[in-house]
Amino acid sequence: MINFLSYFFIKEYKTFLYKSMRLIWYIVSIVIICLVLINNPKANNFNNFGQQSNTFSFTRSTQQSLNWIIAINILLFFLLTIFVLLFINV
């Protein structure tokens, strides 16, 4: 009886962990898509879009910070992908 309960709780814990990692994985992927769409490094060079180029015109340091945030999110996405694939047999 004790073995069954421990197996049940371990199985439930793994299922919860797997679902939580998948949810975080989805959130990170949506954040990456939004950050990449916001990031436009050539916005200052192309002025043929009128006022649209000034909508998200960032300074150089802000642009570099945004690039670092995107890189960290991509790395987190790949790590979560590996963990989700490892836990797929839950």
PyMOL Python script that loads the backbone (N, CA, C, O; Angstrom):
from pymol import cmd

cmd.read_pdbstr("""\
ATOM      1  N   MET A   1       0.820  -1.195   0.000  1.00  0.00           N
ATOM      2  CA  MET A   1       0.000   0.000   0.000  1.00  0.00           C
ATOM      3  C   MET A   1       0.868   1.265   0.000  1.00  0.00           C
ATOM      4  O   MET A   1       0.570   2.236  -0.696  1.00  0.00           O
ATOM      5  N   ILE A   2       1.945   1.236   0.791  1.00  0.00           N
ATOM      6  CA  ILE A   2       2.832   2.396   0.857  1.00  0.00           C
ATOM      7  C   ILE A   2       3.543   2.595  -0.475  1.00  0.00           C
ATOM      8  O   ILE A   2       3.729   3.727  -0.921  1.00  0.00           O
ATOM      9  N   ASN A   3       3.934   1.510  -1.100  1.00  0.00           N
ATOM     10  CA  ASN A   3       4.610   1.627  -2.387  1.00  0.00           C
ATOM     11  C   ASN A   3       3.692   2.225  -3.442  1.00  0.00           C
ATOM     12  O   ASN A   3       4.124   3.024  -4.272  1.00  0.00           O
ATOM     13  N   PHE A   4       2.423   1.832  -3.403  1.00  0.00           N
ATOM     14  CA  PHE A   4       1.468   2.384  -4.360  1.00  0.00           C
ATOM     15  C   PHE A   4       1.290   3.882  -4.151  1.00  0.00           C
ATOM     16  O   PHE A   4       1.260   4.641  -5.119  1.00  0.00           O
ATOM     17  N   LEU A   5       1.172   4.320  -2.883  1.00  0.00           N
ATOM     18  CA  LEU A   5       1.007   5.745  -2.594  1.00  0.00           C
ATOM     19  C   LEU A   5       2.236   6.546  -2.994  1.00  0.00           C
ATOM     20  O   LEU A   5       2.121   7.627  -3.572  1.00  0.00           O
ATOM     21  N   SER A   6       3.395   6.020  -2.691  1.00  0.00           N
ATOM     22  CA  SER A   6       4.606   6.742  -3.085  1.00  0.00           C
ATOM     23  C   SER A   6       4.734   6.805  -4.599  1.00  0.00           C
ATOM     24  O   SER A   6       5.141   7.832  -5.144  1.00  0.00           O
ATOM     25  N   TYR A   7       4.395   5.727  -5.278  1.00  0.00           N
ATOM     26  CA  TYR A   7       4.423   5.733  -6.741  1.00  0.00           C
ATOM     27  C   TYR A   7       3.418   6.736  -7.281  1.00  0.00           C
ATOM     28  O   TYR A   7       3.713   7.459  -8.233  1.00  0.00           O
ATOM     29  N   PHE A   8       2.232   6.788  -6.683  1.00  0.00           N
ATOM     30  CA  PHE A   8       1.192   7.709  -7.128  1.00  0.00           C
ATOM     31  C   PHE A   8       1.638   9.156  -6.965  1.00  0.00           C
ATOM     32  O   PHE A   8       1.455   9.967  -7.873  1.00  0.00           O
ATOM     33  N   PHE A   9       2.226   9.487  -5.804  1.00  0.00           N
ATOM     34  CA  PHE A   9       2.659  10.861  -5.570  1.00  0.00           C
ATOM     35  C   PHE A   9       3.840  11.245  -6.453  1.00  0.00           C
ATOM     36  O   PHE A   9       3.924  12.385  -6.909  1.00  0.00           O
ATOM     37  N   ILE A  10       4.734  10.326  -6.693  1.00  0.00           N
ATOM     38  CA  ILE A  10       5.859  10.598  -7.593  1.00  0.00           C
ATOM     39  C   ILE A  10       5.344  10.820  -9.014  1.00  0.00           C
ATOM     40  O   ILE A  10       5.803  11.718  -9.720  1.00  0.00           O
ATOM     41  N   LYS A  11       4.389   9.994  -9.420  1.00  0.00           N
ATOM     42  CA  LYS A  11       3.811  10.141 -10.759  1.00  0.00           C
ATOM     43  C   LYS A  11       3.085  11.477 -10.885  1.00  0.00           C
ATOM     44  O   LYS A  11       3.202  12.144 -11.913  1.00  0.00           O
ATOM     45  N   GLU A  12       2.337  11.876  -9.860  1.00  0.00           N
ATOM     46  CA  GLU A  12       1.638  13.160  -9.875  1.00  0.00           C
ATOM     47  C   GLU A  12       2.627  14.327  -9.878  1.00  0.00           C
ATOM     48  O   GLU A  12       2.407  15.329 -10.559  1.00  0.00           O
ATOM     49  N   TYR A  13       3.700  14.197  -9.128  1.00  0.00           N
ATOM     50  CA  TYR A  13       4.714  15.247  -9.090  1.00  0.00           C
ATOM     51  C   TYR A  13       5.375  15.412 -10.451  1.00  0.00           C
ATOM     52  O   TYR A  13       5.583  16.534 -10.913  1.00  0.00           O
ATOM     53  N   LYS A  14       5.705  14.295 -11.092  1.00  0.00           N
ATOM     54  CA  LYS A  14       6.324  14.370 -12.412  1.00  0.00           C
ATOM     55  C   LYS A  14       5.359  14.971 -13.428  1.00  0.00           C
ATOM     56  O   LYS A  14       5.774  15.751 -14.284  1.00  0.00           O
ATOM     57  N   THR A  15       4.091  14.621 -13.345  1.00  0.00           N
ATOM     58  CA  THR A  15       3.095  15.186 -14.259  1.00  0.00           C
ATOM     59  C   THR A  15       2.958  16.685 -14.039  1.00  0.00           C
ATOM     60  O   THR A  15       2.885  17.452 -14.999  1.00  0.00           O
ATOM     61  N   PHE A  16       2.922  17.105 -12.780  1.00  0.00           N
ATOM     62  CA  PHE A  16       2.841  18.531 -12.469  1.00  0.00           C
ATOM     63  C   PHE A  16       4.073  19.267 -12.982  1.00  0.00           C
ATOM     64  O   PHE A  16       3.955  20.345 -13.564  1.00  0.00           O
ATOM     65  N   LEU A  17       5.247  18.693 -12.770  1.00  0.00           N
ATOM     66  CA  LEU A  17       6.491  19.303 -13.228  1.00  0.00           C
ATOM     67  C   LEU A  17       6.519  19.419 -14.747  1.00  0.00           C
ATOM     68  O   LEU A  17       6.934  20.441 -15.294  1.00  0.00           O
ATOM     69  N   TYR A  18       6.077  18.367 -15.420  1.00  0.00           N
ATOM     70  CA  TYR A  18       6.051  18.362 -16.882  1.00  0.00           C
ATOM     71  C   TYR A  18       5.095  19.438 -17.412  1.00  0.00           C
ATOM     72  O   TYR A  18       5.439  20.171 -18.339  1.00  0.00           O
ATOM     73  N   LYS A  19       3.914  19.531 -16.832  1.00  0.00           N
ATOM     74  CA  LYS A  19       2.948  20.535 -17.286  1.00  0.00           C
ATOM     75  C   LYS A  19       3.429  21.945 -16.974  1.00  0.00           C
ATOM     76  O   LYS A  19       3.207  22.863 -17.764  1.00  0.00           O
ATOM     77  N   SER A  20       4.078  22.125 -15.846  1.00  0.00           N
ATOM     78  CA  SER A  20       4.611  23.440 -15.494  1.00  0.00           C
ATOM     79  C   SER A  20       5.717  23.864 -16.455  1.00  0.00           C
ATOM     80  O   SER A  20       5.768  25.018 -16.881  1.00  0.00           O
ATOM     81  N   MET A  21       6.597  22.930 -16.794  1.00  0.00           N
ATOM     82  CA  MET A  21       7.680  23.253 -17.726  1.00  0.00           C
ATOM     83  C   MET A  21       7.123  23.567 -19.107  1.00  0.00           C
ATOM     84  O   MET A  21       7.632  24.456 -19.789  1.00  0.00           O
ATOM     85  N   ARG A  22       6.095  22.857 -19.527  1.00  0.00           N
ATOM     86  CA  ARG A  22       5.483  23.155 -20.824  1.00  0.00           C
ATOM     87  C   ARG A  22       4.834  24.530 -20.821  1.00  0.00           C
ATOM     88  O   ARG A  22       4.926  25.251 -21.815  1.00  0.00           O
ATOM     89  N   LEU A  23       4.184  24.908 -19.733  1.00  0.00           N
ATOM     90  CA  LEU A  23       3.572  26.226 -19.646  1.00  0.00           C
ATOM     91  C   LEU A  23       4.637  27.315 -19.712  1.00  0.00           C
ATOM     92  O   LEU A  23       4.478  28.296 -20.439  1.00  0.00           O
ATOM     93  N   ILE A  24       5.713  27.150 -18.964  1.00  0.00           N
ATOM     94  CA  ILE A  24       6.818  28.115 -19.009  1.00  0.00           C
ATOM     95  C   ILE A  24       7.423  28.156 -20.403  1.00  0.00           C
ATOM     96  O   ILE A  24       7.801  29.223 -20.887  1.00  0.00           O
ATOM     97  N   TRP A  25       7.514  27.011 -21.044  1.00  0.00           N
ATOM     98  CA  TRP A  25       8.043  26.918 -22.404  1.00  0.00           C
ATOM     99  C   TRP A  25       7.195  27.740 -23.377  1.00  0.00           C
ATOM    100  O   TRP A  25       7.728  28.464 -24.218  1.00  0.00           O
ATOM    101  N   TYR A  26       5.869  27.619 -23.254  1.00  0.00           N
ATOM    102  CA  TYR A  26       4.972  28.394 -24.113  1.00  0.00           C
ATOM    103  C   TYR A  26       5.096  29.889 -23.845  1.00  0.00           C
ATOM    104  O   TYR A  26       5.106  30.691 -24.778  1.00  0.00           O
ATOM    105  N   ILE A  27       5.190  30.260 -22.586  1.00  0.00           N
ATOM    106  CA  ILE A  27       5.314  31.678 -22.238  1.00  0.00           C
ATOM    107  C   ILE A  27       6.618  32.251 -22.767  1.00  0.00           C
ATOM    108  O   ILE A  27       6.632  33.357 -23.307  1.00  0.00           O
ATOM    109  N   VAL A  28       7.713  31.517 -22.622  1.00  0.00           N
ATOM    110  CA  VAL A  28       9.018  31.985 -23.118  1.00  0.00           C
ATOM    111  C   VAL A  28       8.980  32.137 -24.639  1.00  0.00           C
ATOM    112  O   VAL A  28       9.539  33.093 -25.176  1.00  0.00           O
ATOM    113  N   SER A  29       8.338  31.219 -25.326  1.00  0.00           N
ATOM    114  CA  SER A  29       8.286  31.318 -26.794  1.00  0.00           C
ATOM    115  C   SER A  29       7.482  32.538 -27.235  1.00  0.00           C
ATOM    116  O   SER A  29       7.849  33.195 -28.209  1.00  0.00           O
ATOM    117  N   ILE A  30       6.399  32.850 -26.539  1.00  0.00           N
ATOM    118  CA  ILE A  30       5.612  34.036 -26.882  1.00  0.00           C
ATOM    119  C   ILE A  30       6.404  35.307 -26.579  1.00  0.00           C
ATOM    120  O   ILE A  30       6.345  36.271 -27.342  1.00  0.00           O
ATOM    121  N   VAL A  31       7.146  35.313 -25.468  1.00  0.00           N
ATOM    122  CA  VAL A  31       7.979  36.475 -25.128  1.00  0.00           C
ATOM    123  C   VAL A  31       9.069  36.682 -26.178  1.00  0.00           C
ATOM    124  O   VAL A  31       9.360  37.818 -26.553  1.00  0.00           O
ATOM    125  N   ILE A  32       9.668  35.599 -26.650  1.00  0.00           N
ATOM    126  CA  ILE A  32      10.701  35.713 -27.689  1.00  0.00           C
ATOM    127  C   ILE A  32      10.110  36.316 -28.959  1.00  0.00           C
ATOM    128  O   ILE A  32      10.713  37.198 -29.569  1.00  0.00           O
ATOM    129  N   ILE A  33       8.944  35.848 -29.351  1.00  0.00           N
ATOM    130  CA  ILE A  33       8.308  36.377 -30.564  1.00  0.00           C
ATOM    131  C   ILE A  33       8.025  37.862 -30.408  1.00  0.00           C
ATOM    132  O   ILE A  33       8.290  38.638 -31.327  1.00  0.00           O
ATOM    133  N   CYS A  34       7.493  38.271 -29.265  1.00  0.00           N
ATOM    134  CA  CYS A  34       7.205  39.692 -29.048  1.00  0.00           C
ATOM    135  C   CYS A  34       8.471  40.541 -29.031  1.00  0.00           C
ATOM    136  O   CYS A  34       8.497  41.625 -29.614  1.00  0.00           O
ATOM    137  N   LEU A  35       9.518  40.059 -28.370  1.00  0.00           N
ATOM    138  CA  LEU A  35      10.769  40.823 -28.318  1.00  0.00           C
ATOM    139  C   LEU A  35      11.417  40.958 -29.686  1.00  0.00           C
ATOM    140  O   LEU A  35      11.962  42.010 -30.018  1.00  0.00           O
ATOM    141  N   VAL A  36      11.358  39.899 -30.476  1.00  0.00           N
ATOM    142  CA  VAL A  36      11.942  39.973 -31.814  1.00  0.00           C
ATOM    143  C   VAL A  36      11.140  40.925 -32.696  1.00  0.00           C
ATOM    144  O   VAL A  36      11.718  41.637 -33.517  1.00  0.00           O
ATOM    145  N   LEU A  37       9.824  40.947 -32.539  1.00  0.00           N
ATOM    146  CA  LEU A  37       9.023  41.878 -33.325  1.00  0.00           C
ATOM    147  C   LEU A  37       9.240  43.328 -32.899  1.00  0.00           C
ATOM    148  O   LEU A  37       9.194  44.236 -33.730  1.00  0.00           O
ATOM    149  N   ILE A  38       9.476  43.545 -31.612  1.00  0.00           N
ATOM    150  CA  ILE A  38       9.755  44.910 -31.137  1.00  0.00           C
ATOM    151  C   ILE A  38      11.131  45.363 -31.591  1.00  0.00           C
ATOM    152  O   ILE A  38      11.318  46.523 -31.960  1.00  0.00           O
ATOM    153  N   ASN A  39      12.102  44.443 -31.563  1.00  0.00           N
ATOM    154  CA  ASN A  39      13.475  44.777 -31.921  1.00  0.00           C
ATOM    155  C   ASN A  39      13.581  44.988 -33.424  1.00  0.00           C
ATOM    156  O   ASN A  39      13.326  44.077 -34.211  1.00  0.00           O
ATOM    157  N   ASN A  40      13.957  46.187 -33.805  1.00  0.00           N
ATOM    158  CA  ASN A  40      14.148  46.513 -35.211  1.00  0.00           C
ATOM    159  C   ASN A  40      15.447  47.305 -35.333  1.00  0.00           C
ATOM    160  O   ASN A  40      15.419  48.532 -35.246  1.00  0.00           O
ATOM    161  N   PRO A  41      16.583  46.637 -35.532  1.00  0.00           N
ATOM    162  CA  PRO A  41      17.865  47.343 -35.515  1.00  0.00           C
ATOM    163  C   PRO A  41      18.055  48.309 -36.674  1.00  0.00           C
ATOM    164  O   PRO A  41      18.905  49.195 -36.591  1.00  0.00           O
ATOM    165  N   LYS A  42      17.302  48.169 -37.736  1.00  0.00           N
ATOM    166  CA  LYS A  42      17.471  49.056 -38.887  1.00  0.00           C
ATOM    167  C   LYS A  42      16.400  50.137 -38.946  1.00  0.00           C
ATOM    168  O   LYS A  42      16.209  50.755 -39.993  1.00  0.00           O
ATOM    169  N   ALA A  43      15.713  50.372 -37.861  1.00  0.00           N
ATOM    170  CA  ALA A  43      14.644  51.374 -37.850  1.00  0.00           C
ATOM    171  C   ALA A  43      15.194  52.777 -38.072  1.00  0.00           C
ATOM    172  O   ALA A  43      14.513  53.606 -38.676  1.00  0.00           O
ATOM    173  N   ASN A  44      16.396  53.068 -37.606  1.00  0.00           N
ATOM    174  CA  ASN A  44      16.964  54.397 -37.787  1.00  0.00           C
ATOM    175  C   ASN A  44      17.467  54.618 -39.205  1.00  0.00           C
ATOM    176  O   ASN A  44      17.577  55.764 -39.641  1.00  0.00           O
ATOM    177  N   ASN A  45      17.776  53.551 -39.935  1.00  0.00           N
ATOM    178  CA  ASN A  45      18.308  53.692 -41.282  1.00  0.00           C
ATOM    179  C   ASN A  45      17.210  53.841 -42.328  1.00  0.00           C
ATOM    180  O   ASN A  45      17.402  54.535 -43.327  1.00  0.00           O
ATOM    181  N   PHE A  46      16.088  53.216 -42.121  1.00  0.00           N
ATOM    182  CA  PHE A  46      15.002  53.277 -43.096  1.00  0.00           C
ATOM    183  C   PHE A  46      13.942  54.263 -42.633  1.00  0.00           C
ATOM    184  O   PHE A  46      13.148  53.963 -41.741  1.00  0.00           O
ATOM    185  N   ASN A  47      13.934  55.423 -43.238  1.00  0.00           N
ATOM    186  CA  ASN A  47      12.949  56.440 -42.867  1.00  0.00           C
ATOM    187  C   ASN A  47      11.803  56.494 -43.854  1.00  0.00           C
ATOM    188  O   ASN A  47      11.016  57.441 -43.829  1.00  0.00           O
ATOM    189  N   ASN A  48      11.689  55.510 -44.716  1.00  0.00           N
ATOM    190  CA  ASN A  48      10.629  55.528 -45.711  1.00  0.00           C
ATOM    191  C   ASN A  48       9.293  55.045 -45.144  1.00  0.00           C
ATOM    192  O   ASN A  48       8.293  55.037 -45.863  1.00  0.00           O
ATOM    193  N   PHE A  49       9.256  54.651 -43.897  1.00  0.00           N
ATOM    194  CA  PHE A  49       8.002  54.231 -43.278  1.00  0.00           C
ATOM    195  C   PHE A  49       7.334  55.369 -42.518  1.00  0.00           C
ATOM    196  O   PHE A  49       6.343  55.140 -41.823  1.00  0.00           O
ATOM    197  N   GLY A  50       7.840  56.564 -42.629  1.00  0.00           N
ATOM    198  CA  GLY A  50       7.221  57.712 -41.982  1.00  0.00           C
ATOM    199  C   GLY A  50       7.377  57.682 -40.476  1.00  0.00           C
ATOM    200  O   GLY A  50       8.486  57.521 -39.967  1.00  0.00           O
ATOM    201  N   GLN A  51       6.287  57.835 -39.766  1.00  0.00           N
ATOM    202  CA  GLN A  51       6.311  57.887 -38.316  1.00  0.00           C
ATOM    203  C   GLN A  51       6.464  56.516 -37.673  1.00  0.00           C
ATOM    204  O   GLN A  51       6.761  56.434 -36.481  1.00  0.00           O
ATOM    205  N   GLN A  52       6.274  55.458 -38.412  1.00  0.00           N
ATOM    206  CA  GLN A  52       6.379  54.120 -37.838  1.00  0.00           C
ATOM    207  C   GLN A  52       7.790  53.804 -37.371  1.00  0.00           C
ATOM    208  O   GLN A  52       7.961  53.025 -36.433  1.00  0.00           O
ATOM    209  N   SER A  53       8.798  54.381 -37.995  1.00  0.00           N
ATOM    210  CA  SER A  53      10.172  54.101 -37.579  1.00  0.00           C
ATOM    211  C   SER A  53      10.490  54.729 -36.224  1.00  0.00           C
ATOM    212  O   SER A  53      11.401  54.271 -35.535  1.00  0.00           O
ATOM    213  N   ASN A  54       9.752  55.772 -35.832  1.00  0.00           N
ATOM    214  CA  ASN A  54      10.003  56.421 -34.541  1.00  0.00           C
ATOM    215  C   ASN A  54       9.227  55.778 -33.403  1.00  0.00           C
ATOM    216  O   ASN A  54       9.409  56.159 -32.247  1.00  0.00           O
ATOM    217  N   THR A  55       8.376  54.824 -33.698  1.00  0.00           N
ATOM    218  CA  THR A  55       7.555  54.208 -32.658  1.00  0.00           C
ATOM    219  C   THR A  55       8.405  53.490 -31.633  1.00  0.00           C
ATOM    220  O   THR A  55       8.218  53.685 -30.432  1.00  0.00           O
ATOM    221  N   PHE A  56       9.334  52.664 -32.080  1.00  0.00           N
ATOM    222  CA  PHE A  56      10.195  51.908 -31.184  1.00  0.00           C
ATOM    223  C   PHE A  56      11.658  52.239 -31.450  1.00  0.00           C
ATOM    224  O   PHE A  56      12.475  51.331 -31.597  1.00  0.00           O
ATOM    225  N   SER A  57      11.999  53.506 -31.513  1.00  0.00           N
ATOM    226  CA  SER A  57      13.393  53.871 -31.731  1.00  0.00           C
ATOM    227  C   SER A  57      14.116  53.846 -30.389  1.00  0.00           C
ATOM    228  O   SER A  57      13.834  54.652 -29.502  1.00  0.00           O
ATOM    229  N   PHE A  58      15.044  52.918 -30.254  1.00  0.00           N
ATOM    230  CA  PHE A  58      15.783  52.725 -29.012  1.00  0.00           C
ATOM    231  C   PHE A  58      17.171  53.323 -29.138  1.00  0.00           C
ATOM    232  O   PHE A  58      17.705  53.478 -30.237  1.00  0.00           O
ATOM    233  N   THR A  59      17.748  53.656 -27.980  1.00  0.00           N
ATOM    234  CA  THR A  59      19.144  54.075 -27.974  1.00  0.00           C
ATOM    235  C   THR A  59      20.014  52.830 -28.174  1.00  0.00           C
ATOM    236  O   THR A  59      19.524  51.701 -28.150  1.00  0.00           O
ATOM    237  N   ARG A  60      21.286  53.061 -28.369  1.00  0.00           N
ATOM    238  CA  ARG A  60      22.205  51.936 -28.623  1.00  0.00           C
ATOM    239  C   ARG A  60      22.302  50.999 -27.420  1.00  0.00           C
ATOM    240  O   ARG A  60      22.321  49.780 -27.588  1.00  0.00           O
ATOM    241  N   SER A  61      22.363  51.553 -26.213  1.00  0.00           N
ATOM    242  CA  SER A  61      22.465  50.704 -25.024  1.00  0.00           C
ATOM    243  C   SER A  61      21.174  49.918 -24.795  1.00  0.00           C
ATOM    244  O   SER A  61      21.215  48.764 -24.371  1.00  0.00           O
ATOM    245  N   THR A  62      20.041  50.538 -25.074  1.00  0.00           N
ATOM    246  CA  THR A  62      18.771  49.822 -24.943  1.00  0.00           C
ATOM    247  C   THR A  62      18.692  48.708 -25.978  1.00  0.00           C
ATOM    248  O   THR A  62      18.197  47.618 -25.690  1.00  0.00           O
ATOM    249  N   GLN A  63      19.178  48.983 -27.170  1.00  0.00           N
ATOM    250  CA  GLN A  63      19.192  47.960 -28.233  1.00  0.00           C
ATOM    251  C   GLN A  63      20.081  46.779 -27.827  1.00  0.00           C
ATOM    252  O   GLN A  63      19.713  45.624 -28.038  1.00  0.00           O
ATOM    253  N   GLN A  64      21.239  47.067 -27.250  1.00  0.00           N
ATOM    254  CA  GLN A  64      22.125  45.988 -26.801  1.00  0.00           C
ATOM    255  C   GLN A  64      21.505  45.201 -25.662  1.00  0.00           C
ATOM    256  O   GLN A  64      21.617  43.976 -25.621  1.00  0.00           O
ATOM    257  N   SER A  65      20.854  45.887 -24.742  1.00  0.00           N
ATOM    258  CA  SER A  65      20.177  45.195 -23.637  1.00  0.00           C
ATOM    259  C   SER A  65      19.060  44.302 -24.163  1.00  0.00           C
ATOM    260  O   SER A  65      18.883  43.178 -23.693  1.00  0.00           O
ATOM    261  N   LEU A  66      18.321  44.796 -25.121  1.00  0.00           N
ATOM    262  CA  LEU A  66      17.245  44.007 -25.718  1.00  0.00           C
ATOM    263  C   LEU A  66      17.796  42.785 -26.436  1.00  0.00           C
ATOM    264  O   LEU A  66      17.194  41.712 -26.390  1.00  0.00           O
ATOM    265  N   ASN A  67      18.934  42.942 -27.098  1.00  0.00           N
ATOM    266  CA  ASN A  67      19.570  41.792 -27.752  1.00  0.00           C
ATOM    267  C   ASN A  67      20.006  40.747 -26.731  1.00  0.00           C
ATOM    268  O   ASN A  67      19.865  39.549 -26.974  1.00  0.00           O
ATOM    269  N   TRP A  68      20.538  41.193 -25.580  1.00  0.00           N
ATOM    270  CA  TRP A  68      20.928  40.248 -24.528  1.00  0.00           C
ATOM    271  C   TRP A  68      19.711  39.527 -23.954  1.00  0.00           C
ATOM    272  O   TRP A  68      19.763  38.324 -23.699  1.00  0.00           O
ATOM    273  N   ILE A  69      18.627  40.251 -23.753  1.00  0.00           N
ATOM    274  CA  ILE A  69      17.405  39.633 -23.225  1.00  0.00           C
ATOM    275  C   ILE A  69      16.871  38.598 -24.204  1.00  0.00           C
ATOM    276  O   ILE A  69      16.422  37.528 -23.794  1.00  0.00           O
ATOM    277  N   ILE A  70      16.917  38.910 -25.491  1.00  0.00           N
ATOM    278  CA  ILE A  70      16.471  37.951 -26.509  1.00  0.00           C
ATOM    279  C   ILE A  70      17.368  36.714 -26.502  1.00  0.00           C
ATOM    280  O   ILE A  70      16.873  35.590 -26.579  1.00  0.00           O
ATOM    281  N   ALA A  71      18.678  36.915 -26.411  1.00  0.00           N
ATOM    282  CA  ALA A  71      19.607  35.779 -26.399  1.00  0.00           C
ATOM    283  C   ALA A  71      19.387  34.887 -25.177  1.00  0.00           C
ATOM    284  O   ALA A  71      19.421  33.662 -25.292  1.00  0.00           O
ATOM    285  N   ILE A  72      19.163  35.486 -24.020  1.00  0.00           N
ATOM    286  CA  ILE A  72      18.914  34.704 -22.807  1.00  0.00           C
ATOM    287  C   ILE A  72      17.603  33.937 -22.923  1.00  0.00           C
ATOM    288  O   ILE A  72      17.525  32.780 -22.509  1.00  0.00           O
ATOM    289  N   ASN A  73      16.579  34.566 -23.479  1.00  0.00           N
ATOM    290  CA  ASN A  73      15.299  33.879 -23.663  1.00  0.00           C
ATOM    291  C   ASN A  73      15.407  32.732 -24.656  1.00  0.00           C
ATOM    292  O   ASN A  73      14.769  31.696 -24.473  1.00  0.00           O
ATOM    293  N   ILE A  74      16.196  32.899 -25.692  1.00  0.00           N
ATOM    294  CA  ILE A  74      16.388  31.810 -26.657  1.00  0.00           C
ATOM    295  C   ILE A  74      17.125  30.649 -25.997  1.00  0.00           C
ATOM    296  O   ILE A  74      16.773  29.489 -26.211  1.00  0.00           O
ATOM    297  N   LEU A  75      18.142  30.953 -25.200  1.00  0.00           N
ATOM    298  CA  LEU A  75      18.854  29.900 -24.474  1.00  0.00           C
ATOM    299  C   LEU A  75      17.914  29.178 -23.507  1.00  0.00           C
ATOM    300  O   LEU A  75      17.947  27.951 -23.411  1.00  0.00           O
ATOM    301  N   LEU A  76      17.083  29.927 -22.795  1.00  0.00           N
ATOM    302  CA  LEU A  76      16.102  29.333 -21.888  1.00  0.00           C
ATOM    303  C   LEU A  76      15.107  28.467 -22.656  1.00  0.00           C
ATOM    304  O   LEU A  76      14.709  27.405 -22.178  1.00  0.00           O
ATOM    305  N   PHE A  77      14.710  28.910 -23.831  1.00  0.00           N
ATOM    306  CA  PHE A  77      13.795  28.130 -24.657  1.00  0.00           C
ATOM    307  C   PHE A  77      14.427  26.793 -25.055  1.00  0.00           C
ATOM    308  O   PHE A  77      13.769  25.755 -24.989  1.00  0.00           O
ATOM    309  N   PHE A  78      15.686  26.813 -25.464  1.00  0.00           N
ATOM    310  CA  PHE A  78      16.350  25.566 -25.839  1.00  0.00           C
ATOM    311  C   PHE A  78      16.525  24.633 -24.642  1.00  0.00           C
ATOM    312  O   PHE A  78      16.346  23.422 -24.772  1.00  0.00           O
ATOM    313  N   LEU A  79      16.872  25.183 -23.482  1.00  0.00           N
ATOM    314  CA  LEU A  79      17.006  24.352 -22.287  1.00  0.00           C
ATOM    315  C   LEU A  79      15.666  23.723 -21.891  1.00  0.00           C
ATOM    316  O   LEU A  79      15.604  22.545 -21.538  1.00  0.00           O
ATOM    317  N   LEU A  80      14.615  24.509 -21.952  1.00  0.00           N
ATOM    318  CA  LEU A  80      13.295  23.962 -21.635  1.00  0.00           C
ATOM    319  C   LEU A  80      12.859  22.922 -22.660  1.00  0.00           C
ATOM    320  O   LEU A  80      12.178  21.958 -22.311  1.00  0.00           O
ATOM    321  N   THR A  81      13.243  23.107 -23.915  1.00  0.00           N
ATOM    322  CA  THR A  81      12.932  22.112 -24.945  1.00  0.00           C
ATOM    323  C   THR A  81      13.603  20.790 -24.622  1.00  0.00           C
ATOM    324  O   THR A  81      12.992  19.730 -24.757  1.00  0.00           O
ATOM    325  N   ILE A  82      14.845  20.847 -24.200  1.00  0.00           N
ATOM    326  CA  ILE A  82      15.563  19.614 -23.838  1.00  0.00           C
ATOM    327  C   ILE A  82      14.904  18.940 -22.643  1.00  0.00           C
ATOM    328  O   ILE A  82      14.717  17.724 -22.640  1.00  0.00           O
ATOM    329  N   PHE A  83      14.547  19.734 -21.614  1.00  0.00           N
ATOM    330  CA  PHE A  83      13.914  19.151 -20.437  1.00  0.00           C
ATOM    331  C   PHE A  83      12.546  18.567 -20.756  1.00  0.00           C
ATOM    332  O   PHE A  83      12.187  17.510 -20.236  1.00  0.00           O
ATOM    333  N   VAL A  84      11.782  19.242 -21.604  1.00  0.00           N
ATOM    334  CA  VAL A  84      10.463  18.712 -21.983  1.00  0.00           C
ATOM    335  C   VAL A  84      10.630  17.407 -22.755  1.00  0.00           C
ATOM    336  O   VAL A  84       9.860  16.468 -22.554  1.00  0.00           O
ATOM    337  N   LEU A  85      11.612  17.339 -23.623  1.00  0.00           N
ATOM    338  CA  LEU A  85      11.847  16.093 -24.357  1.00  0.00           C
ATOM    339  C   LEU A  85      12.320  14.965 -23.448  1.00  0.00           C
ATOM    340  O   LEU A  85      12.005  13.800 -23.691  1.00  0.00           O
ATOM    341  N   LEU A  86      13.073  15.301 -22.404  1.00  0.00           N
ATOM    342  CA  LEU A  86      13.517  14.274 -21.460  1.00  0.00           C
ATOM    343  C   LEU A  86      12.359  13.736 -20.616  1.00  0.00           C
ATOM    344  O   LEU A  86      12.352  12.563 -20.242  1.00  0.00           O
ATOM    345  N   PHE A  87      11.381  14.595 -20.317  1.00  0.00           N
ATOM    346  CA  PHE A  87      10.249  14.198 -19.496  1.00  0.00           C
ATOM    347  C   PHE A  87       9.045  13.735 -20.306  1.00  0.00           C
ATOM    348  O   PHE A  87       7.956  13.600 -19.748  1.00  0.00           O
ATOM    349  N   ILE A  88       9.203  13.490 -21.594  1.00  0.00           N
ATOM    350  CA  ILE A  88       8.063  13.157 -22.435  1.00  0.00           C
ATOM    351  C   ILE A  88       7.482  11.769 -22.111  1.00  0.00           C
ATOM    352  O   ILE A  88       6.350  11.476 -22.496  1.00  0.00           O
ATOM    353  N   ASN A  89       8.231  10.928 -21.422  1.00  0.00           N
ATOM    354  CA  ASN A  89       7.752   9.591 -21.085  1.00  0.00           C
ATOM    355  C   ASN A  89       6.992   9.537 -19.772  1.00  0.00           C
ATOM    356  O   ASN A  89       6.831   8.463 -19.193  1.00  0.00           O
ATOM    357  N   VAL A  90       6.524  10.685 -19.297  1.00  0.00           N
ATOM    358  CA  VAL A  90       5.837  10.723 -18.009  1.00  0.00           C
ATOM    359  C   VAL A  90       4.498  10.065 -18.119  1.00  0.00           C
ATOM    360  O   VAL A  90       3.762   9.995 -17.134  1.00  0.00           O
TER     361      VAL A  90
END
""", "prot")
cmd.dss("prot")
cmd.show_as("cartoon", "prot")
cmd.util.cbc("prot")
cmd.orient("prot")
